[in-house]
Amino acid sequence: MNNQHFPVIVELDENGVFIVSCPSFPACHSFGATLDEAMKNIREVIEMCLEEQAEEPYSRNIFVGVRDIEVAAHA
């Protein structure tokens, strides 16, 4: 089996918890108290998504990239 690479978005919430998401799969999210823990957890979720996809194939999202947009802040 060949290894596959997936994009992962990492955020840090107001409580210092790392939130990770893989945009290649719907509802593919996890978290961890450390970045290493969060990455371990999202790897497990991605593996579950791949197993589910093998059982019931569906189209996977294609990650295009991240863009920055400027929005006026309200005081």
C-alpha positions, 0 to 999 in steps of 0.5 A: 500500500502506498502512503497518501498525503492529506492537508491538515488545518491546525487551530489553537482555541481560546483554552489552548487546545489544538483543533485539527481538520482534514478538508479532504473528508466531510466532518474530519476533525479532532483535537489534542492538548498538544500538537503531537496529540492532535496530529496523532488523533487526526491521523486516526480519524483520517484512517477511519475515513479511508476505511469508510470510503473503501466500504462505501466509495464517495467523492473526496473533496480536493483541497485547493489551498488557503486564502486570506480575506480582509474584512472591516472590523466592527468596534 
